[in-house]
Amino acid sequence: MSTTTHTVTGMTCDHCVAAVTEEVSAIDGVSNVDVVLATGQVTVTSTTPIDETALREAVEEAGYVLA
Amino acid sequence: MSTTTHTVTGMTCDHCVAAVTEEVSAIDGVSNVDVVLATGQVTVTSTTPIDETALREAVEEAGYVLA
């Protein structure tokens, strides 16, 4: 298992958290996503180290930016 | 038809706008809801004058506050 923490900017409310969680959770191998709205920290647990490009695309698909 | 404009506080993003629009649109007789995120203005068009209590409850159901 691999756990990494990233920063996402632009989230302002719980709906934003839900959108990011949903998109990142859909990445292959991701088993858990934890988002802290106040800090923008997104902690991703996955079976293999998460692909940065896939993560970036998922965050952008949700409408936000991976810092 | 009746058109009234109200102010809702707490909306921060397009998801918030969608949540308020959905809940207010579900009120009996409401035919159109227009939300301006920047100002919090919610304009409601309905077949009969909208019930203030129903509006307040719908806004609160969405997670926001009718000012």
N, CA and C atoms of all chains as a GROMACS GRO file, in nm:
protein
  402
    1MET      N    1   0.084  -0.120   0.000
    1MET     CA    2   0.000   0.000   0.000
    1MET      C    3   0.088   0.125   0.000
    2SER      N    4   0.035   0.230  -0.059
    2SER     CA    5   0.107   0.357  -0.066
    2SER      C    6   0.014   0.468  -0.018
    3THR      N    7   0.064   0.553   0.069
    3THR     CA    8  -0.017   0.667   0.115
    3THR      C    9   0.060   0.795   0.091
    4THR      N   10   0.000   0.886   0.018
    4THR     CA   11   0.066   1.013  -0.012
    4THR      C   12  -0.031   1.127   0.017
    5THR      N   13   0.025   1.242   0.051
    5THR     CA   14  -0.059   1.358   0.079
    5THR      C   15  -0.027   1.469  -0.020
    6HIS      N   16  -0.130   1.530  -0.074
    6HIS     CA   17  -0.118   1.632  -0.177
    6HIS      C   18  -0.198   1.754  -0.134
    7THR      N   19  -0.176   1.865  -0.203
    7THR     CA   20  -0.255   1.985  -0.174
    7THR      C   21  -0.337   2.024  -0.296
    8VAL      N   22  -0.465   2.045  -0.272
    8VAL     CA   23  -0.557   2.085  -0.378
    8VAL      C   24  -0.610   2.224  -0.344
    9THR      N   25  -0.606   2.314  -0.439
    9THR     CA   26  -0.657   2.448  -0.414
    9THR      C   27  -0.794   2.468  -0.480
   10GLY      N   28  -0.871   2.557  -0.422
   10GLY     CA   29  -1.000   2.595  -0.482
   10GLY      C   30  -1.121   2.537  -0.414
   11MET      N   31  -1.100   2.442  -0.322
   11MET     CA   32  -1.215   2.383  -0.254
   11MET      C   33  -1.268   2.481  -0.148
   12THR      N   34  -1.399   2.503  -0.149
   12THR     CA   35  -1.457   2.601  -0.055
   12THR      C   36  -1.565   2.543   0.036
   13CYS      N   37  -1.615   2.424   0.003
   13CYS     CA   38  -1.726   2.371   0.083
   13CYS      C   39  -1.728   2.220   0.075
   14ASP      N   40  -1.820   2.161   0.150
   14ASP     CA   41  -1.828   2.015   0.155
   14ASP      C   42  -1.862   1.953   0.020
   15HIS      N   43  -1.932   2.029  -0.066
   15HIS     CA   44  -1.960   1.975  -0.200
   15HIS      C   45  -1.831   1.960  -0.278
   16CYS      N   46  -1.741   2.054  -0.260
   16CYS     CA   47  -1.612   2.048  -0.328
   16CYS      C   48  -1.534   1.926  -0.279
   17VAL      N   49  -1.537   1.904  -0.150
   17VAL     CA   50  -1.470   1.788  -0.091
   17VAL      C   51  -1.526   1.660  -0.151
   18ALA      N   52  -1.658   1.654  -0.162
   18ALA     CA   53  -1.723   1.535  -0.217
   18ALA      C   54  -1.683   1.512  -0.362
   19ALA      N   55  -1.674   1.621  -0.439
   19ALA     CA   56  -1.640   1.610  -0.581
   19ALA      C   57  -1.497   1.558  -0.598
   20VAL      N   58  -1.405   1.612  -0.519
   20VAL     CA   59  -1.265   1.568  -0.528
   20VAL      C   60  -1.253   1.423  -0.481
   21THR      N   61  -1.319   1.392  -0.371
   21THR     CA   62  -1.314   1.255  -0.318
   21THR      C   63  -1.365   1.155  -0.422
   22GLU      N   64  -1.474   1.191  -0.487
   22GLU     CA   65  -1.534   1.100  -0.585
   22GLU      C   66  -1.440   1.075  -0.703
   23GLU      N   67  -1.384   1.185  -0.757
   23GLU     CA   68  -1.298   1.170  -0.875
   23GLU      C   69  -1.168   1.097  -0.843
   24VAL      N   70  -1.107   1.130  -0.730
   24VAL     CA   71  -0.979   1.067  -0.695
   24VAL      C   72  -1.001   0.919  -0.658
   25SER      N   73  -1.115   0.892  -0.594
   25SER     CA   74  -1.146   0.754  -0.557
   25SER      C   75  -1.161   0.664  -0.680
   26ALA      N   76  -1.195   0.725  -0.793
   26ALA     CA   77  -1.219   0.647  -0.915
   26ALA      C   78  -1.089   0.607  -0.986
   27ILE      N   79  -0.975   0.660  -0.939
   27ILE     CA   80  -0.847   0.623  -1.000
   27ILE      C   81  -0.815   0.477  -0.967
   28ASP      N   82  -0.766   0.403  -1.065
   28ASP     CA   83  -0.730   0.262  -1.045
   28ASP      C   84  -0.637   0.244  -0.926
   29GLY      N   85  -0.673   0.153  -0.838
   29GLY     CA   86  -0.586   0.118  -0.725
   29GLY      C   87  -0.608   0.200  -0.600
   30VAL      N   88  -0.685   0.306  -0.611
   30VAL     CA   89  -0.708   0.392  -0.493
   30VAL      C   90  -0.810   0.326  -0.400
   31SER      N   91  -0.772   0.310  -0.273
   31SER     CA   92  -0.861   0.244  -0.178
   31SER      C   93  -0.919   0.341  -0.076
   32ASN      N   94  -0.855   0.456  -0.060
   32ASN     CA   95  -0.909   0.555   0.036
   32ASN      C   96  -0.863   0.696   0.000
   33VAL      N   97  -0.955   0.790   0.018
   33VAL     CA   98  -0.923   0.931  -0.005
   33VAL      C   99  -0.974   1.010   0.114
   34ASP      N  100  -0.887   1.090   0.172
   34ASP     CA  101  -0.926   1.172   0.286
   34ASP      C  102  -0.894   1.318   0.255
   35VAL      N  103  -0.997   1.402   0.257
   35VAL     CA  104  -0.978   1.543   0.222
   35VAL      C  105  -1.004   1.631   0.344
   36VAL      N  106  -0.913   1.723   0.370
   36VAL     CA  107  -0.932   1.821   0.477
   36VAL      C  108  -0.958   1.956   0.410
   37LEU      N  109  -1.083   2.001   0.420
   37LEU     CA  110  -1.124   2.124   0.351
   37LEU      C  111  -1.040   2.245   0.393
   38ALA      N  112  -1.019   2.259   0.522
   38ALA     CA  113  -0.953   2.379   0.575
   38ALA      C  114  -0.813   2.399   0.519
   39THR      N  115  -0.743   2.289   0.496
   39THR     CA  116  -0.604   2.298   0.450
   39THR      C  117  -0.587   2.262   0.302
   40GLY      N  118  -0.687   2.199   0.244
   40GLY     CA  119  -0.676   2.151   0.106
   40GLY      C  120  -0.595   2.023   0.094
   41GLN      N  121  -0.561   1.963   0.207
   41GLN     CA  122  -0.482   1.840   0.203
   41GLN      C  123  -0.566   1.720   0.162
   42VAL      N  124  -0.513   1.647   0.064
   42VAL     CA  125  -0.580   1.527   0.015
   42VAL      C  126  -0.485   1.410   0.034
   43THR      N  127  -0.524   1.318   0.118
   43THR     CA  128  -0.440   1.200   0.145
   43THR      C  129  -0.499   1.081   0.071
   44VAL      N  130  -0.415   1.021  -0.011
   44VAL     CA  131  -0.460   0.913  -0.098
   44VAL      C  132  -0.390   0.783  -0.061
   45THR      N  133  -0.468   0.681  -0.037
   45THR     CA  134  -0.412   0.548  -0.012
   45THR      C  135  -0.442   0.462  -0.134
   46SER      N  136  -0.336   0.397  -0.185
   46SER     CA  137  -0.355   0.317  -0.307
   46SER      C  138  -0.268   0.191  -0.300
   47THR      N  139  -0.307   0.094  -0.380
   47THR     CA  140  -0.237  -0.034  -0.378
   47THR      C  141  -0.097  -0.021  -0.436
   48THR      N  142  -0.081   0.071  -0.531
   48THR     CA  143   0.052   0.101  -0.587
   48THR      C  144   0.069   0.252  -0.580
   49PRO      N  145   0.193   0.302  -0.584
   49PRO     CA  146   0.212   0.448  -0.579
   49PRO      C  147   0.127   0.516  -0.685
   50ILE      N  148   0.054   0.617  -0.644
   50ILE     CA  149  -0.040   0.681  -0.735
   50ILE      C  150   0.031   0.760  -0.844
   51ASP      N  151  -0.025   0.750  -0.963
   51ASP     CA  152   0.030   0.821  -1.080
   51ASP      C  153  -0.006   0.969  -1.068
   52GLU      N  154   0.096   1.054  -1.068
   52GLU     CA  155   0.075   1.198  -1.048
   52GLU      C  156  -0.014   1.258  -1.158
   53THR      N  157   0.005   1.211  -1.279
   53THR     CA  158  -0.076   1.263  -1.390
   53THR      C  159  -0.223   1.225  -1.374
   54ALA      N  160  -0.247   1.102  -1.334
   54ALA     CA  161  -0.385   1.057  -1.313
   54ALA      C  162  -0.450   1.137  -1.200
   55LEU      N  163  -0.371   1.163  -1.097
   55LEU     CA  164  -0.423   1.240  -0.983
   55LEU      C  165  -0.456   1.382  -1.027
   56ARG      N  166  -0.364   1.442  -1.102
   56ARG     CA  167  -0.386   1.578  -1.149
   56ARG      C  168  -0.512   1.586  -1.235
   57GLU      N  169  -0.527   1.489  -1.324
   57GLU     CA  170  -0.644   1.488  -1.413
   57GLU      C  171  -0.773   1.469  -1.334
   58ALA      N  172  -0.769   1.386  -1.232
   58ALA     CA  173  -0.889   1.362  -1.151
   58ALA      C  174  -0.929   1.489  -1.076
   59VAL      N  175  -0.830   1.557  -1.021
   59VAL     CA  176  -0.857   1.681  -0.946
   59VAL      C  177  -0.914   1.787  -1.041
   60GLU      N  178  -0.857   1.795  -1.160
   60GLU     CA  179  -0.905   1.894  -1.257
   60GLU      C  180  -1.044   1.857  -1.309
   61GLU      N  181  -1.069   1.728  -1.321
   61GLU     CA  182  -1.202   1.682  -1.364
   61GLU      C  183  -1.308   1.727  -1.261
   62ALA      N  184  -1.269   1.727  -1.136
   62ALA     CA  185  -1.360   1.771  -1.030
   62ALA      C  186  -1.376   1.922  -1.030
   63GLY      N  187  -1.284   1.992  -1.098
   63GLY     CA  188  -1.296   2.137  -1.108
   63GLY      C  189  -1.197   2.215  -1.021
   64TYR      N  190  -1.091   2.146  -0.975
   64TYR     CA  191  -0.996   2.210  -0.885
   64TYR      C  192  -0.854   2.193  -0.937
   65VAL      N  193  -0.758   2.240  -0.858
   65VAL     CA  194  -0.619   2.240  -0.905
   65VAL      C  195  -0.528   2.170  -0.805
   66LEU      N  196  -0.447   2.079  -0.857
   66LEU     CA  197  -0.345   2.014  -0.774
   66LEU      C  198  -0.226   2.107  -0.764
   67ALA      N  199  -0.195   2.149  -0.641
   67ALA     CA  200  -0.086   2.247  -0.624
   67ALA      C  201   0.050   2.181  -0.641
   68MET      N  202  -4.837   3.480  -1.234
   68MET     CA  203  -4.700   3.444  -1.191
   68MET      C  204  -4.648   3.547  -1.091
   69SER      N  205  -4.563   3.500  -1.005
   69SER     CA  206  -4.502   3.586  -0.902
   69SER      C  207  -4.350   3.569  -0.908
   70THR      N  208  -4.279   3.680  -0.909
   70THR     CA  209  -4.132   3.672  -0.908
   70THR      C  210  -4.081   3.754  -0.790
   71THR      N  211  -4.004   3.688  -0.704
   71THR     CA  212  -3.948   3.757  -0.588
   71THR      C  213  -3.800   3.728  -0.579
   72THR      N  214  -3.725   3.822  -0.521
   72THR     CA  215  -3.581   3.802  -0.505
   72THR      C  216  -3.546   3.803  -0.357
   73HIS      N  217  -3.463   3.707  -0.319
   73HIS     CA  218  -3.425   3.685  -0.180
   73HIS      C  219  -3.273   3.677  -0.172
   74THR      N  220  -3.222   3.688  -0.050
   74THR     CA  221  -3.078   3.675  -0.032
   74THR      C  222  -3.048   3.552   0.053
   75VAL      N  223  -2.956   3.471   0.002
   75VAL     CA  224  -2.914   3.350   0.073
   75VAL      C  225  -2.765   3.364   0.106
   76THR      N  226  -2.730   3.338   0.231
   76THR     CA  227  -2.590   3.349   0.269
   76THR      C  228  -2.527   3.210   0.282
   77GLY      N  229  -2.397   3.205   0.262
   77GLY     CA  230  -2.322   3.082   0.283
   77GLY      C  231  -2.282   3.009   0.157
   78MET      N  232  -2.335   3.051   0.042
   78MET     CA  233  -2.299   2.983  -0.082
   78MET      C  234  -2.159   3.027  -0.126
   79THR      N  235  -2.074   2.930  -0.157
   79THR     CA  236  -1.935   2.963  -0.192
   79THR      C  237  -1.894   2.914  -0.330
   80CYS      N  238  -1.971   2.827  -0.390
   80CYS     CA  239  -1.928   2.770  -0.519
   80CYS      C  240  -2.048   2.724  -0.600
   81ASP      N  241  -2.021   2.676  -0.720
   81ASP     CA  242  -2.129   2.634  -0.809
   81ASP      C  243  -2.207   2.515  -0.754
   82HIS      N  244  -2.141   2.432  -0.671
   82HIS     CA  245  -2.214   2.321  -0.610
   82HIS      C  246  -2.320   2.374  -0.515
   83CYS      N  247  -2.285   2.480  -0.444
   83CYS     CA  248  -2.382   2.542  -0.352
   83CYS      C  249  -2.500   2.597  -0.430
   84VAL      N  250  -2.472   2.662  -0.540
   84VAL     CA  251  -2.576   2.717  -0.627
   84VAL      C  252  -2.669   2.605  -0.674
   85ALA      N  253  -2.610   2.494  -0.714
   85ALA     CA  254  -2.690   2.381  -0.763
   85ALA      C  255  -2.777   2.324  -0.652
   86ALA      N  256  -2.723   2.317  -0.531
   86ALA     CA  257  -2.799   2.261  -0.417
   86ALA      C  258  -2.918   2.350  -0.385
   87VAL      N  259  -2.897   2.480  -0.381
   87VAL     CA  260  -3.006   2.574  -0.352
   87VAL      C  261  -3.110   2.571  -0.464
   88THR      N  262  -3.063   2.573  -0.588
   88THR     CA  263  -3.153   2.570  -0.702
   88THR      C  264  -3.242   2.446  -0.698
   89GLU      N  265  -3.182   2.333  -0.668
   89GLU     CA  266  -3.256   2.206  -0.665
   89GLU      C  267  -3.364   2.207  -0.556
   90GLU      N  268  -3.326   2.249  -0.436
   90GLU     CA  269  -3.422   2.247  -0.325
   90GLU      C  270  -3.535   2.347  -0.345
   91VAL      N  271  -3.501   2.467  -0.391
   91VAL     CA  272  -3.604   2.570  -0.408
   91VAL      C  273  -3.694   2.534  -0.526
   92SER      N  274  -3.637   2.474  -0.630
   92SER     CA  275  -3.716   2.433  -0.746
   92SER      C  276  -3.821   2.329  -0.709
   93ALA      N  277  -3.795   2.255  -0.601
   93ALA     CA  278  -3.887   2.147  -0.561
   93ALA      C  279  -4.009   2.199  -0.486
   94ILE      N  280  -4.011   2.328  -0.452
   94ILE     CA  281  -4.128   2.384  -0.382
   94ILE      C  282  -4.246   2.390  -0.479
   95ASP      N  283  -4.363   2.353  -0.428
   95ASP     CA  284  -4.486   2.354  -0.509
   95ASP      C  285  -4.505   2.488  -0.578
   96GLY      N  286  -4.528   2.487  -0.707
   96GLY     CA  287  -4.561   2.608  -0.781
   96GLY      C  288  -4.442   2.683  -0.837
   97VAL      N  289  -4.323   2.645  -0.797
   97VAL     CA  290  -4.204   2.717  -0.845
   97VAL      C  291  -4.170   2.671  -0.987
   98SER      N  292  -4.158   2.768  -1.076
   98SER     CA  293  -4.130   2.734  -1.216
   98SER      C  294  -3.989   2.772  -1.259
   99ASN      N  295  -3.926   2.863  -1.184
   99ASN     CA  296  -3.789   2.898  -1.219
   99ASN      C  297  -3.714   2.953  -1.099
  100VAL      N  298  -3.586   2.917  -1.091
  100VAL     CA  299  -3.500   2.966  -0.982
  100VAL      C  300  -3.370   3.013  -1.046
  101ASP      N  301  -3.333   3.137  -1.014
  101ASP     CA  302  -3.209   3.191  -1.068
  101ASP      C  303  -3.122   3.237  -0.950
  102VAL      N  304  -3.002   3.181  -0.942
  102VAL     CA  305  -2.914   3.212  -0.830
  102VAL      C  306  -2.789   3.284  -0.881
  103VAL      N  307  -2.755   3.395  -0.816
  103VAL     CA  308  -2.631   3.466  -0.848
  103VAL      C  309  -2.535   3.444  -0.732
  104LEU      N  310  -2.433   3.364  -0.757
  104LEU     CA  311  -2.340   3.326  -0.651
  104LEU      C  312  -2.273   3.446  -0.585
  105ALA      N  313  -2.228   3.540  -0.666
  105ALA     CA  314  -2.149   3.653  -0.615
  105ALA      C  315  -2.225   3.738  -0.514
  106THR      N  316  -2.356   3.749  -0.533
  106THR     CA  317  -2.437   3.835  -0.445
  106THR      C  318  -2.525   3.756  -0.349
  107GLY      N  319  -2.544   3.626  -0.376
  107GLY     CA  320  -2.634   3.545  -0.296
  107GLY      C  321  -2.779   3.567  -0.331
  108GLN      N  322  -2.804   3.641  -0.437
  108GLN     CA  323  -2.943   3.669  -0.476
  108GLN      C  324  -3.009   3.548  -0.542
  109VAL      N  325  -3.126   3.515  -0.491
  109VAL     CA  326  -3.202   3.403  -0.545
  109VAL      C  327  -3.337   3.456  -0.592
  110THR      N  328  -3.361   3.450  -0.721
  110THR     CA  329  -3.486   3.499  -0.778
  110THR      C  330  -3.575   3.379  -0.810
  111VAL      N  331  -3.694   3.384  -0.752
  111VAL     CA  332  -3.786   3.271  -0.762
  111VAL      C  333  -3.911   3.312  -0.839
  112THR      N  334  -3.943   3.238  -0.942
  112THR     CA  335  -4.066   3.260  -1.016
  112THR      C  336  -4.161   3.145  -0.983
  113SER      N  337  -4.283   3.182  -0.944
  113SER     CA  338  -4.378   3.079  -0.905
  113SER      C  339  -4.519   3.116  -0.951
  114THR      N  340  -4.603   3.015  -0.957
  114THR     CA  341  -4.738   3.035  -1.007
  114THR      C  342  -4.821   3.118  -0.908
  115THR      N  343  -4.792   3.100  -0.779
  115THR     CA  344  -4.855   3.181  -0.675
  115THR      C  345  -4.744   3.239  -0.589
  116PRO      N  346  -4.770   3.347  -0.514
  116PRO     CA  347  -4.664   3.403  -0.429
  116PRO      C  348  -4.602   3.295  -0.341
  117ILE      N  349  -4.471   3.289  -0.340
  117ILE     CA  350  -4.405   3.181  -0.268
  117ILE      C  351  -4.419   3.197  -0.118
  118ASP      N  352  -4.437   3.082  -0.053
  118ASP     CA  353  -4.450   3.080   0.092
  118ASP      C  354  -4.312   3.096   0.155
  119GLU      N  355  -4.298   3.200   0.237
  119GLU     CA  356  -4.168   3.232   0.296
  119GLU      C  357  -4.112   3.117   0.381
  120THR      N  358  -4.202   3.052   0.452
  120THR     CA  359  -4.158   2.940   0.538
  120THR      C  360  -4.104   2.824   0.453
  121ALA      N  361  -4.176   2.794   0.346
  121ALA     CA  362  -4.133   2.686   0.257
  121ALA      C  363  -3.997   2.720   0.195
  122LEU      N  364  -3.981   2.847   0.159
  122LEU     CA  365  -3.855   2.891   0.100
  122LEU      C  366  -3.741   2.878   0.200
  123ARG      N  367  -3.770   2.924   0.322
  123ARG     CA  368  -3.666   2.916   0.427
  123ARG      C  369  -3.626   2.771   0.453
  124GLU      N  370  -3.724   2.685   0.458
  124GLU     CA  371  -3.696   2.543   0.484
  124GLU      C  372  -3.616   2.481   0.370
  125ALA      N  373  -3.649   2.519   0.247
  125ALA     CA  374  -3.578   2.464   0.131
  125ALA      C  375  -3.431   2.508   0.132
  126VAL      N  376  -3.410   2.636   0.164
  126VAL     CA  377  -3.274   2.689   0.168
  126VAL      C  378  -3.194   2.620   0.279
  127GLU      N  379  -3.259   2.600   0.393
  127GLU     CA  380  -3.191   2.534   0.505
  127GLU      C  381  -3.165   2.387   0.474
  128GLU      N  382  -3.257   2.325   0.404
  128GLU     CA  383  -3.239   2.185   0.363
  128GLU      C  384  -3.114   2.172   0.275
  129ALA      N  385  -3.091   2.273   0.194
  129ALA     CA  386  -2.973   2.272   0.107
  129ALA      C  387  -2.846   2.299   0.187
  130GLY      N  388  -2.863   2.353   0.307
  130GLY     CA  389  -2.746   2.376   0.393
  130GLY      C  390  -2.706   2.521   0.405
  131TYR      N  391  -2.798   2.613   0.369
  131TYR     CA  392  -2.766   2.755   0.370
  131TYR      C  393  -2.870   2.833   0.450
  132VAL      N  394  -2.856   2.964   0.451
  132VAL     CA  395  -2.943   3.047   0.534
  132VAL      C  396  -3.009   3.156   0.451
  133LEU      N  397  -3.142   3.166   0.467
  133LEU     CA  398  -3.216   3.275   0.403
  133LEU      C  399  -3.201   3.399   0.489
  134ALA      N  400  -3.144   3.504   0.430
  134ALA     CA  401  -3.115   3.624   0.509
  134ALA      C  402  -3.244   3.703   0.533
   0.00000   0.00000   0.00000
